[in-house]
Amino acid sequence: MSNTPKNNVLIQLICLVVLIWALSAVLIMVFLSDWSDRGTFGDLFGAVNALFSALAFAVLIYTIILQRAEIKQNREEIVLNRKELVKSTKLQEKAQYVLMQQVEQTHLSAKMNAMRTLVDYYNNQISNANSTTDTIERAKQKRKQIIVQIDELIDGLNDSGVD
């Protein structure tokens, strides 16, 4: 058990009660010399003894009620934390999905740019006056293949996902 302020107060209260109890025993011994007087005097405090027992029981019940309320509050906080964790997880999943979509779009854009560069390259070979007929024919075929690939990519896009 750690020495918190609450524990220090509890220890001080216990010491005070023991001190009062011991002091009352000494005072009874000093002021009342006859045993029958001491017994009669002790019987006077039977009602006080019952009162203190009842007060101790009431404090015990009050402590149980406080603990129960604290446990209920802790459970509510756990439920709220769990809900926040679920929300956070959903947001994280959504962010991951958006990121994956962005990566996919970036990849598609890079592929389209590379194909566009190839089409430009073959267009330059076709329009180059120094190109042979064989080179021009191969460039036209390659250009046509790439244009078909570009058309297939465009047809494969989901228009609802494109902004």
FENSULLIN-V990547 format. One record per backbone hydrogen bond with DSSP energy under -1.0 kcal/mol. CO is the residue of the C=O (numbers start at 0). NH is the residue of the N-H. If there is no record, write none. Layout:
co: {CO | CO}
nh: {NH | NH}
This chain:
co: {1 | 3 | 4 | 5 | 6 | 7 | 8 | 9 | 10 | 11 | 12 | 13 | 14 | 15 | 16 | 17 | 18 | 19 | 20 | 21 | 22 | 23 | 24 | 25 | 26 | 27 | 33 | 34 | 35 | 36 | 37 | 38 | 39 | 41 | 42 | 44 | 45 | 46 | 47 | 48 | 49 | 50 | 51 | 52 | 53 | 54 | 55 | 56 | 57 | 58 | 59 | 60 | 61 | 62 | 63 | 64 | 65 | 66 | 67 | 68 | 69 | 70 | 71 | 72 | 73 | 74 | 75 | 76 | 77 | 78 | 79 | 80 | 81 | 82 | 83 | 84 | 85 | 86 | 87 | 88 | 89 | 90 | 91 | 92 | 93 | 94 | 95 | 96 | 97 | 98 | 99 | 100 | 101 | 102 | 103 | 104 | 105 | 106 | 107 | 108 | 109 | 110 | 111 | 112 | 113 | 114 | 115 | 116 | 117 | 118 | 119 | 120 | 121 | 122 | 127 | 131 | 132 | 133 | 134 | 135 | 136 | 137 | 138 | 139 | 140 | 141 | 142 | 143 | 144 | 145 | 146 | 147 | 148 | 149 | 150 | 151 | 157}
nh: {3 | 7 | 8 | 9 | 10 | 11 | 12 | 13 | 14 | 15 | 16 | 17 | 18 | 19 | 20 | 21 | 22 | 23 | 24 | 25 | 26 | 27 | 28 | 29 | 30 | 31 | 37 | 38 | 39 | 40 | 41 | 42 | 43 | 44 | 45 | 48 | 49 | 50 | 51 | 52 | 53 | 54 | 55 | 56 | 57 | 58 | 59 | 60 | 61 | 62 | 63 | 64 | 65 | 66 | 67 | 68 | 69 | 70 | 71 | 72 | 73 | 74 | 75 | 76 | 77 | 78 | 79 | 80 | 81 | 82 | 83 | 84 | 85 | 86 | 87 | 88 | 89 | 90 | 91 | 92 | 93 | 94 | 95 | 96 | 97 | 98 | 99 | 100 | 101 | 102 | 103 | 104 | 105 | 106 | 107 | 108 | 109 | 110 | 111 | 112 | 113 | 114 | 115 | 116 | 117 | 118 | 119 | 120 | 121 | 122 | 123 | 124 | 125 | 126 | 130 | 135 | 136 | 137 | 138 | 139 | 140 | 141 | 142 | 143 | 144 | 145 | 146 | 147 | 148 | 149 | 150 | 151 | 152 | 153 | 154 | 155 | 160}
